[in-house]
Amino acid sequence: MSLIDLTHPLTNGMPVFPDSPPLVLDTLSNIGTQGYNEIQMHITTHTGTHIDCGKHLLIGGFDTGNTSPERFYGPGWIIDCRHAGSIIPASLFRSPEKEKGEPDFILLHTGWSKYWGDAQYFAKFPVLSPDAADYLLNLNLKGVGIDAPSFDTVESKVLLNHIKFLSHGLVLIENLKKKKK
């Protein structure tokens, strides 16, 4: 299995979810002056590319501290959702896969990461339809990832897709970026 980094780098001024505090990276020491590098980070758990575990929304949900590391990696399939529009339908997942083996993760490539750093990134990004989320729940996955800010709209107060996936023990990965060629 090869590992592919799809994370956005952490930088001062990077986009954060609406109403979240900005990331602040303060250089405390550097090699030239103190002989070592040290950076203090002021960051929330939803900054940049991140995972949501059950504890994010569920009392007694799993988190990275009480879960085996194996739960957070494995083979993944990328599903091209770039032409789906703002609602990703289940029909995108119903075509037979040509890859061998079963995935642990489904990664939704919506193309939305092209708006990273632009105000449009947090407006009208693609989300799963309820039947698409249900379909993915039946695949015995460890998690689902998306190259958009969330699995629910910014306006959502009930976070149905989050609750659905997290209550079934899936890891959600948000703010993925396009793979470098």
C-alpha atoms as one frame of an Amber mdcrd trajectory, in Angstrom:
protein
   0.000   0.000   0.000   1.337   3.425  -0.908   0.572   6.512   1.134  -0.632
   9.672  -0.587  -0.664  12.986   1.271  -3.877  14.889   0.521  -3.560  17.418
   3.359  -3.378  21.181   3.133  -0.261  22.574   4.864  -0.819  24.497   8.094
  -0.038  28.181   7.524  -0.922  31.479   9.143  -3.878  32.994   7.311  -5.170
  29.685   5.954  -8.945  29.255   5.523 -10.911  28.166   8.601 -14.553  27.163
   8.927 -16.858  30.186   9.380 -16.848  31.486  12.977 -13.786  29.382  13.890
 -10.712  31.172  15.244  -7.781  31.534  12.858  -4.723  29.337  13.037  -1.768
  31.138  14.599   1.766  29.780  14.301   4.254  31.628  16.518   7.967  30.964
  16.116   9.362  30.638  19.660  12.864  29.489  18.744  14.954  29.073  15.627
  18.161  27.255  14.838  20.097  30.438  14.096  19.410  32.019  17.496  18.565
  29.263  19.986  20.016  26.263  18.162  16.633  24.563  17.590  13.277  25.248
  15.965  10.084  25.447  18.016   6.671  26.721  16.948   3.670  27.302  19.189
   0.400  26.473  17.475  -2.996  27.981  18.342  -5.350  25.710  16.435  -8.790
  24.132  16.640  -9.474  20.522  15.742 -11.285  21.629  12.590  -8.454  23.563
  11.008  -7.219  22.473   7.595  -7.431  18.844   6.561  -8.762  17.028   9.612
 -10.739  14.056  10.837 -13.997  13.983  12.740 -14.423  11.117  15.184 -17.586
  10.152  17.037 -16.707  12.260  20.061 -17.070  15.363  17.874 -20.880  15.104
  18.094 -21.755  12.031  20.160 -21.562  11.537  23.911 -19.352   8.494  24.399
 -18.185   8.568  20.772 -14.756   7.309  19.790 -11.749   9.596  19.488  -8.104
   9.340  18.552  -7.123   8.720  22.177  -9.290   5.645  22.705  -9.014   4.074
  19.260  -6.322   1.897  17.699  -4.196   3.675  15.041  -5.166   0.982  12.495
  -8.643   2.515  12.490  -7.333   5.602  10.707  -5.623   4.209   7.626  -6.138
   1.635   4.898  -6.792   1.271   1.181  -9.129   3.830  -0.331 -11.054   4.321
  -3.506 -11.445   7.735  -5.079 -14.911   8.391  -6.473 -15.134  11.126  -9.102
 -17.995  13.417  -8.053 -16.881  16.494  -9.986 -19.998  16.598 -12.169 -22.533
  15.833  -9.458 -23.433  19.419  -8.585 -24.204  20.528  -5.048 -25.878  17.234
  -4.029 -23.909  14.019  -4.585 -26.367  11.235  -5.527 -26.119   7.553  -4.622
 -26.104   6.697  -8.340 -22.427   7.673  -8.484 -21.586   4.753  -6.197 -23.679
   2.075  -7.853 -21.448   1.357 -10.812 -19.216  -1.705 -10.369 -15.692  -0.916
  -9.222 -12.835  -2.172 -11.346 -10.343  -2.157  -8.496  -9.485  -5.329  -6.591
 -10.174  -5.757  -2.931 -12.497  -3.847  -0.678 -11.739  -0.281   0.350 -11.459
   0.874   3.942 -12.060   4.446   2.844 -14.040   6.168   0.118 -12.610   9.543
  -0.925 -15.016  11.871  -2.711 -13.269  13.937  -5.380 -15.661  16.830  -5.961
 -13.045  19.204  -7.340 -14.032  21.715  -4.654 -10.486  22.043  -3.316  -9.789
  24.359  -6.265 -11.606  27.044  -4.223  -9.302  26.638  -1.187  -8.336  30.130
  -0.034 -11.318  31.766  -1.770 -14.524  32.859   0.033 -16.464  30.589  -2.334
 -14.888  27.549  -0.636 -17.442  27.748   2.210 -20.488  28.471   0.010 -22.633
  25.875  -1.754 -19.997  23.126  -1.648 -21.121  19.592  -2.596 -22.623  17.329
   0.089 -23.967  13.783   0.021 -27.656  13.129  -0.509 -29.275  11.059   2.277
 -29.465   7.989   0.030 -25.783   8.377  -0.946 -24.807   8.473   2.732 -26.950
   5.373   3.373 -25.314   3.570   0.464 -21.828   4.283   1.813 -22.851   3.060
   5.270 -23.539  -0.374   3.774 -19.970  -0.774   2.456 -18.307  -1.729   5.760
 -15.928   1.229   5.610 -13.610   2.736   8.196 -14.264   6.207   6.851 -15.206
   8.655   4.142 -13.249  11.696   2.969 -14.181  14.759   0.936 -12.290  17.649
  -0.664 -14.820  20.137   0.711 -15.254  21.799   4.124 -17.915  19.456   5.499
 -20.300  16.571   4.892 -23.191  18.912   5.748 -23.911  22.421   4.528 -22.578
  25.413   6.471 -26.182  26.336   7.306 -27.040  22.901   8.750 -27.894  22.893
  12.457 -28.599  19.136  12.725 -25.582  17.766  10.770 -27.469  14.696   9.534
 -24.620  13.227   7.469 -22.147  13.701  10.327 -24.483  12.036  12.834 -25.263
   9.199  10.431 -21.608   8.341   9.778 -20.220   9.008  13.257 -22.962   7.007
  14.980 -21.910   4.034  12.830 -18.266   4.425  13.857 -16.906   5.922  10.643
 -14.095   8.479  10.530 -14.867  11.583   8.476 -12.022  13.344   6.669 -12.665
  16.909   5.554 -10.762  19.515   3.524  -8.756  17.051   1.452  -6.732  18.578
  -1.352  -6.071  17.466  -4.888  -3.231  15.006  -5.271  -0.051  16.455  -6.748
   0.903  14.882 -10.040
